[in-house]
Amino acid sequence: MIDAVTKPRTKTRTKTERPRLHKVILVNDDYTPREFVVMVLKGEFRMTEDEAYKVMITAHRRGVCVVAVFTKDVAETKATRATDAGRAKGYPLLFTTEPEE
């Protein structure tokens, strides 16, 4: 009979850091029609009419409103596409991004 010594097997797991998330922010202006802002929010950010209206009104009252949070690439792409939609119609519509704390 052989005495077998069993060693516990340990796995080293590399902890991958989650990518930092970025906020997409709608900046209010006094020229872009409310209906157009709502249309862009629905189209680019897949919001319902109600959600889009609430975001638009919050930005209107406070000057800015966080629209959504994504990974950096997605946030920047969506912000650019939404801003470009306004530019294409001659509006100063602006969406920016910033890292989430």
C-alpha positions as CSV (number, residue, x, y, z in Angstrom):
1,M,0.0,0.0,0.0
2,I,1.3,3.4,-1.0
3,D,0.6,6.6,1.0
4,A,-0.4,9.1,-1.6
5,V,-0.1,12.7,-0.6
6,T,-2.7,14.8,-2.4
7,K,-1.8,18.4,-2.9
8,P,-4.7,20.8,-3.4
9,R,-4.5,22.2,-6.9
10,T,-4.6,26.0,-6.9
11,K,-5.5,28.0,-10.0
12,T,-4.2,31.4,-10.4
13,R,-6.9,33.6,-11.8
14,T,-5.9,36.8,-13.5
15,K,-8.3,39.4,-12.6
16,T,-9.2,41.4,-15.6
17,E,-10.0,45.0,-14.9
18,R,-13.4,46.1,-16.1
19,P,-13.3,48.9,-18.6
20,R,-14.1,52.3,-17.2
21,L,-17.5,53.4,-18.1
22,H,-18.3,56.7,-19.7
23,K,-21.4,58.9,-19.4
24,V,-23.0,60.4,-22.5
25,I,-24.2,63.9,-21.6
26,L,-26.8,66.0,-23.4
27,V,-25.9,69.7,-23.3
28,N,-28.9,72.0,-23.5
29,D,-29.0,74.8,-26.0
30,D,-31.7,77.4,-26.8
31,Y,-32.0,76.6,-30.5
32,T,-32.5,72.9,-31.1
33,P,-36.3,72.1,-31.1
34,R,-37.4,69.8,-28.3
35,E,-39.1,67.4,-30.7
36,F,-35.8,67.0,-32.6
37,V,-33.9,66.2,-29.4
38,V,-36.5,63.6,-28.4
39,M,-36.3,62.1,-31.9
40,V,-32.5,61.8,-31.6
41,L,-32.7,60.3,-28.1
42,K,-35.2,57.7,-29.3
43,G,-33.2,56.9,-32.4
44,E,-29.6,56.8,-31.1
45,F,-30.2,55.7,-27.5
46,R,-33.2,53.4,-28.1
47,M,-35.4,55.3,-25.6
48,T,-39.2,55.4,-25.4
49,E,-41.0,58.7,-26.1
50,D,-41.5,59.1,-22.4
51,E,-37.8,58.5,-21.4
52,A,-36.5,60.7,-24.2
53,Y,-38.9,63.5,-23.1
54,K,-37.8,63.3,-19.5
55,V,-34.1,63.4,-20.5
56,M,-34.7,66.4,-22.8
57,I,-36.6,68.3,-20.1
58,T,-33.9,67.6,-17.4
59,A,-31.2,68.9,-19.8
60,H,-33.4,71.9,-20.5
61,R,-33.9,72.7,-16.8
62,R,-30.5,71.9,-15.5
63,G,-28.3,72.7,-18.5
64,V,-27.1,69.1,-18.9
65,C,-28.4,65.6,-18.4
66,V,-26.7,62.2,-18.4
67,V,-28.3,60.2,-21.2
68,A,-26.7,56.8,-20.7
69,V,-23.5,55.0,-19.6
70,F,-21.4,52.8,-21.9
71,T,-17.9,51.6,-22.4
72,K,-15.7,54.4,-23.8
73,D,-15.9,53.4,-27.5
74,V,-19.7,53.0,-27.5
75,A,-20.2,56.3,-25.5
76,E,-18.0,58.3,-27.9
77,T,-19.6,56.7,-31.0
78,K,-23.1,57.4,-29.8
79,A,-22.3,61.0,-28.7
80,T,-20.7,61.7,-32.0
81,R,-23.6,60.2,-34.1
82,A,-26.2,62.1,-32.0
83,T,-24.3,65.4,-32.3
84,D,-23.8,64.9,-36.0
85,A,-27.6,64.3,-36.5
86,G,-28.1,67.8,-35.1
87,R,-25.4,69.3,-37.2
88,A,-26.9,67.8,-40.3
89,K,-30.1,69.8,-39.6
90,G,-28.1,72.9,-38.7
91,Y,-28.7,72.7,-35.0
92,P,-26.1,73.2,-32.3
93,L,-27.2,70.0,-30.6
94,L,-24.3,68.7,-28.4
95,F,-23.6,65.4,-26.7
96,T,-20.4,64.9,-24.8
97,T,-18.8,62.1,-22.9
98,E,-16.8,61.9,-19.6
99,P,-15.5,59.0,-17.5
100,E,-17.8,57.8,-14.7
101,E,-16.3,58.3,-11.2
